[in-house]
Each structure stands twice: as structure tokens, then as C-alpha cells.
Amino acid sequence: MDPALENRLFLLDGSSLAYRAFFALPEGISTRAGLPTNAMYGLSQMVLKIVTEYRPASIVVAWDAREKTFRHEEFEAYKAQRPHMPEPLSQQWSLFPELMEAFGIVNLVRPGYEADDILGTLAEEAKRQGIGSIVVTGDRDAMQVVDDDIWVMSTGRGITDVKIYTPAAVLERFGVTPASIPDYIGLKGDTSDNIPGVPGVGEKTAAALLQQFGSIDALYERLDEVKSESVARCSPSTKPTRASRSIWRRWCSTCHSTKTSSSWSRAVATSCPWRASTRCSRSTSSAP
């Protein structure tokens, strides 16, 4: 294992990992009483892999708020196409924080925000304190926070298949730098979150456009140079890609404009100091 992965703060997107664990394992895994436990088992295996293979300094897990977030206020159709949570997963959901507490892991959730917002905020705060972190998630939009101090561990198939993304790895995989990921998503869209992009623009075209123009704003200013007819027909007045980019650009900046950053940081520092330990004295379900 790369020594650079050891002794970092691991920030887990609990909601993303729980969903992935649920769909990766048979629903038939359950207690004698019939309570489904496949997601709980899968999530446990993910945590055990992190603890045993990467020796984290500390672990924090964040959860999506169950109610709508500020992104729904900006874009009403945000995630509107997603089906309701499967009942077997819903039956396990309230048990996930307790499971994490059993591992000695801090739980964080805040109304109106997604796990992404909490993790991005904590990663930036950790960086200011000279602490390296790894965000563990299945969401590609997390790539925008990657830099020399913040890496992303992206989950793949199954429950233990992962890939580490450094700045170089992001560039190699997506063809753009981490800072360009919001523009990249704005151009190609994100069907999983019902985020519109430019019709006919996929990953390769989005990357090529950003390599040529640098940003969506520069692209709009030089539409006459674009060879793609679908992109060239875009009108700056409609700003579809700018709106999509705006939603994702706030992935980790939203919480920085409020007092939540320091509140979450205090909660984590009090409950689980950043040190070479995989257990903490207590857990926090939410921060003030």
C-alpha cells in the first residue's frame, strides 16, 4: 500500500456507500426475524477495509438530510427522476448511524445539506490545519475537491473495489483538472441527479471543449469557434450549463459561507481528535 494513504482523515459519504452496499449484495441477507441486513453488512465490510488496509488517523461519516436541500430551491427538478428508496434499504437506514458508532466513528448530518457538503467543508478545514484527507464516495462530482492534500477514494463495483484519485488521476480519467469538474458536469450533464447538460455533449466532447476554451464562460464568449453544431447553437441567455455548473460548484463552498464549518470542525475535534486512532470517545449525530 502507498504510505501516502496512511494516517489521513477519512471522510465517508455514508448515504452513497449505503446505497452501493445495498445494491451490491443479495437482499436475502437478513436476521432470523426477517430484518434486511445486506446494506449494513456491506457497509461494515467497507469500513473494515479502510481500517485494516489504510490505517486512518480518524474516520467521519456524513449523511444526506432526508428533507430537500438548497439545491432543490435552485433547481426544482434536482433528483426528481429518482425512485423512492427501496423498502428493504429504508428498514436499515435508521440503523446505519448506530452501526458507525459501534466502530467509534462520528456521524454528521445537517438539515438542508447533503453529505457532500459536509465532507467538502471538513476536508477544506482539515487542509487549513495541515491534515491530509480522503473523501470516500461513489459520486463523481467529488472530484472537484481533489488537490495535493485532498484525495478521493471512488467506490466501484461490489463493496471493496476502489480507486484513489489524485490530481493526476483525475486528469487522466476525465481529461480535465479537478477545478474544471463543475464545468465538465455542466456541459455533459448528470442523469443520475437529473442535471441537464448540452444535448449531444458527452464526456469526451466536454473534456475537449474545456481543454480548448478553459471554462464554460470562455466557451460562451467564443461560440463562433466551436465546431459542434449543438454546442454552437447554445445561447448565453439560456445559460443551461452555467446553472448546472453552479449547482456543483457549491459542493464544498456552500458551508464555508456559514458558521457550519467551524461548528462541524469543533464537533469532530471534540469527538474524534485527528490522531493515529481508529476509535473515538463518542459519536455525534449532528452539529449545531
N, C-alpha and C positions, 0 to 999 in steps of 0.2 A: 504494500500500500504506500502511496505517496505520503511522506511525512508531513507535507504541507496541509494535508487534510486533518491531521490530528490536532486536538486541543483547541478547536474552534467552537464558537457558539452555533449550535444547530437550531434553526428556526423552521418548524414544521407547519405546513398548511394542512391542518387536521381534516378539514372538510374535503379537500381534494384527495387526500390519502385514503380517507374512509370510503369514499365512492369507488376509488380504484380497487381497494381491497374487496369491497362487496362484489363487484362485477368480475373479479379475478378468481374467486373461489366459489365452489358449489353452494347453493342456498340450502342444501340438505344438512350442512354443518349446523348443529343446534344442541341445546341441552336436552336432558331427558324429558323435561317439561314441555319441550317444543319451542323454546325461545331461540330464534336465529342467532348465531354467533359467528358466522363466516367473516363478516367485516371486522369484528372485534379480534378474531384470531389473526386475520391478515394484517391488521394494524399493529398488533403485538409483534408479529414477525418483522415488520419494517423497523420498529423501534429497536428490537433486539439486534438487528443487523447493524444499525447505526452505532449502538452502544459497544458492541463487540469488535466491529471492524474499524471504526473511525475514532474511538476514544474521545468523544466530545467533551469540551470543558463544561458545558451545560446544554440543556435542551429546553426549548419553549415551544408550545404548540398553540396556534391561534385557530379560531373557528369563525366561520361566516355567521353573521347575525341572521336570525330566522326571518326578520321583517325586511322590508325593502330598504335599499341603500340610497345614498345620494346619487348614484349612477342612474337609478330609475327616474329620479327627478330630472336629470339631464336628458335622458333618452328613455322614453316610456316603454319602448319595445325591448329594452335590455333583458336578455334571457327569457323573453316571453314565449319562445318556442319550446322551452324545456318541459318535459313531462314532470308530473309530480314525483316526489321521492317514493321509490318502491316501499311498500308496507313493511317487508322484512328488514329493510335498512332503517326505516323510521322507528321500528321497535328497538333497535340497538342504539339509536342516536344519543339518547339521554345518558347512556352508559359509557360513552367514549371519554368524557372528562374524568369520570371516576377511574376508568382504566388507566388514563395517563397519570393520575395522581398516585396510583399504585406503583408506577415506575418512578415516582418522585419528580414528575415533570409539571411545570407551571402551565396552567390553562389560561388563555386570554380571549375575551370576546367583548365587543362593544356594539351597542345598537347603532344601526345606520352605516356600518362599515363591514368590509369583507376581511377575511383572514389575510389576504394580500396586503391590505393597507397597514395592518398591524405589523406584519413581518417586515415590510419595506421600511417602516418607521424605525423598528428596533435595529434592523441591520445598519441603517444610517447612523443611529445613535451609538451603536457599538463601534462603528468605524471611527467616530469622533473620539472615542475613548481608547483607540488603538487596538481594538479587538476584531479579529477576523471572524466572519460568519459564513454559514452555508444555508441557503434557503432551500428546503426540500418541498417540492411541489410538482404537480403534473401540468401546471398552467404555463404555456409558453410566454405569456406576457411578462412573466417574472424575469425574463432575460434582460429587460431594460435596466435592472439594478446591478447587473454584473460589472465588477471592476476588479482591481487588484486585491481588494480586501473582502469583497462580497462575491461569493460564487453561488451557483445554483446546482442543486442535485435534482435532475429531472427523472421522474419515475417513468419506466417504460412498460412493457408487457409483464404481466404477473405482479408479484408483490415485492420482489427483491432485485429486479432488473433496473439498474440506474445508470445515469451518465452524468459526469461532472462537467459543468460549463464554466470555463474561464473566459476572459475577453477574447482570446484567440479561438477558443472552441465555438463561441457564438458567431464570430465572423466566418469561420469555416463552414458552419452548419447553415446559417441563414444568408450569408453574403453581405451582411451589414453589421455595423458595430452595435453594441448594446444601446447606446444613446439613440440609435435610429429605429429601434424596435417599435416605439409608438407610431412612427410614420409608416413603418413596414406593415403593421397591422391595419393602420388607417387606409392604406392602399389596397391591400388584398382582402380586408375584412376578416371577421372571425365568426364562422357559422355556429360554433358551439355556444357563443354568447349572443348570437343574433345581431352582431355588429356589421353594418353594411360597409362594403368597400367599393372600389370601382369595378363595374361589370367587365368581365373578361380579363381581369388582372389577378394572376396567381402569385405564388411565391417567387418564381424566377423573374417575372416581369417587375414585381415590386422591388426586388433587390437590384435589378438592373437600373431601374429608374432612380433609385436612391444613390446608386453608385455614380450615375451621370449628373444628377442635379443636387444631391445632398440632403434635400428636405422637401416636404410637400409644399411649403411656401415658395421655395425656389422653383419647383415644378410648375406651379400655377403662373408664376411670372414669366415662364418660358415655354408655354404650351405649344407655341408655334414650332418648337424644335422637336416635339415628341412625334415619333413615327407611328405609335399605336393610335389608331383612329378612335377607339373607345376612350382612351385617356385624353386625347386631344379635344374631344367633344365636351369634356368636363368644364363646367362653368364655375369660376371662382365664387360667383354669387350664391351657388347652392351649397358649396363647402361640405360635401358629404364626407370626404376623407378627413378634413380638419376636425369635424365633430367626433368622428370615430377615434382619431388620434388623441383628442382632448380627454376622452374617457379613460384611455390607458395611460396617458402621460401623468395622470394623477395617482398612479398606482402606489407610489410611496411619498408623494409630495403633499397629499391631502392632509395627512395628520400632522405634518410639520408646521402647518399654519395655525394649529390649535395647541392647547396645553396637553393634549393627549400623549404627545411624545414623551414628555418628562414624567407624566403620570404612569404610563406603561413601564418606562425605564425604572422608576422607583419601585414599582410592584415586582418587577423581575429581580432587581438588585436586592430587594429585601427578602424575597422568597427563595431565590436561586442565584447566589453570587457567581460571577464568572470565574470559576476556578476549576482545577482538574478533578471534578467530581461528577458522577452521573446521577447522584441523588441530591435532593434539596430538602430543606427542613419542612416546608409546607407548600401548598399549591394555591394559586389564585385563579378564580373563575372569571373575574372581570376586574377592570381597573377603574378607579373613579374618574 
